[in-house]
Amino acid sequence: MQTREQQFAARTYERMLAFEQSLQALDNENKKHESLKARRRYGSLCHKMAVMIRSTGLVQALAFAMRKQENLTFVHDVAIVLGMKQDASEKPSMQLLKQAYTSDLVAYMDLTADTLAALLWFKRFAQAILKVENTDDADAAAEENRNATP
C-alpha cells in the first residue's frame, strides 16, 4: 500500500511525462515557440498555484486558473492526480471545482490540503522534467513586454 504522497508523486510524474511528450510532438512539428510558451505557462502554474490557493482559497484559485483555455491542461492534470475520474459527462477539472465549492468546511479543508500536497509534486517535477524554474516566470514576462513594445 502506498502513502498519499507516493500516490501523488506517481500520478504527477505520469502527468508530467505525458505533458512533456506533447511538447516534444510540437517540437517535431517545428512549433518550438508554441512548445516553449506552453512549457513556461504550465511550469508557472506549477510554481504559483499553491500560493494562489493560500492567498485566495481553493475555489477562487481554480476558477482563476480555469478562466484561460491554455491553463485547462494543468487544472485537468491536478484533478487527475487528486483522483478525479475521466467521465463522459464531466471533465476532471470541473469535478474538482464542483467538489471544492459544494463541500462542507471539513471536506473543503481536506481537499485544499490534498491539493497543496499534490502541487508540491508538480513544482518538483516542473523543475526536474520540464526544466522550469520559478525565475523563468519573470524572464517570460520580460520577454512578452519587450515583444509588445513597438
C-alpha positions, 0 to 999 in steps of 0.5 A, spaced: 500 500 500 502 506 498 502 513 502 498 519 499 504 522 497 507 516 493 500 516 490 501 523 488 508 523 486 506 517 481 500 520 478 504 527 477 510 524 474 505 520 469 502 527 468 508 530 467 511 525 462 505 525 458 505 533 458 512 533 456 511 528 450 506 533 447 511 538 447 516 534 444 510 532 438 510 540 437 517 540 437 517 535 431 512 539 428 517 545 428 512 549 433 518 550 438 515 557 440 508 554 441 512 548 445 516 553 449 510 558 451 506 552 453 512 549 457 513 556 461 505 557 462 504 550 465 511 550 469 508 557 472 502 554 474 506 549 477 510 554 481 504 559 483 498 555 484 499 553 491 500 560 493 494 562 489 490 557 493 493 560 500 492 567 498 485 566 495 482 559 497 481 553 493 475 555 489 477 562 487 484 559 485 481 554 480 476 558 477 482 563 476 486 558 473 480 555 469 478 562 466 484 561 460 483 555 455 491 554 455 491 553 463 485 547 462 491 542 461 494 543 468 487 544 472 485 537 468 492 534 470 491 536 478 484 533 478 487 527 475 492 526 480 487 528 486 483 522 483 478 525 479 475 520 474 475 521 466 467 521 465 463 522 459 459 527 462 464 531 466 471 533 465 476 532 471 477 539 472 470 541 473 469 535 478 474 538 482 471 545 482 464 542 483 467 538 489 471 544 492 465 549 492 459 544 494 463 541 500 462 542 507 468 546 511 471 539 513 471 536 506 473 543 503 479 543 508 481 536 506 481 537 499 485 544 499 490 540 503 490 534 498 491 539 493 497 543 496 500 536 497 499 534 490 502 541 487 508 540 491 509 534 486 508 538 480 513 544 482 518 538 483 517 535 477 516 542 473 523 543 475 526 536 474 522 534 467 520 540 464 526 544 466 522 550 469 524 554 474 520 559 478 525 565 475 523 563 468 516 566 470 519 573 470 524 572 464 517 570 460 514 576 462 520 580 460 520 577 454 512 578 452 513 586 454 519 587 450 515 583 444 509 588 445 513 594 445 513 597 438 
